């Protein structure tokens, strides 16, 4: 007996039940088939998420180091400009020496010291930089010498006293006493002083 003959041999109620069951099965297959074909959210496993997180952290560290390096460089450049501004101006050692010589002569005059001689020293190398100095021989009082040294040390520019020699002859005390008794101003001290400074970097 074929399937058709068997189906026809069933009662009307049985045939209706089979038809309803078939319809339900067909609807179910269509519904789940359509749902399975829809694209779902892409799920990443733990390793993929960890790798992505590490890449983000590495990138943030690189950016942070770059910003810190830029800030540090800007600070160093600012300090360098400030240091350069504290040096005597002049494109050559002679120009720097002449400016330093004039400044020291001004300080000596303010301290009531007499300039007996003045000499620009030869340029010298120190720690990779060029340094220029001036040697002066002065006469005057000890108070005047103290005022001169205070002016040099208090100058905003980078000046340094590299040599200081104060001489007083034995007979000068007697001459000073006689001169003071006669009302004559005396300069019992002879001072030799060297002051040096570094040249600016013109590069």
Secondary structure, DSSP 8 states (H G I E B T S, - for coil): --HHHHHHHS-HHHHHHHHHHHHHHHHHHHHHHHHHHS-------HHHHHHHHHHHHHHHHHHHHHHHHHHHHHHHHHHHHHHHHTSB--SSHHHHHHHHHHHHHHHHHHTT-EEEEEEE---EEETTEEEEEEEEEEEE-HHHHHHHHHHHHH-SS--EEEEEEEE--TTHHHHHHHHHHHT-----EEEEEEEEEEB----
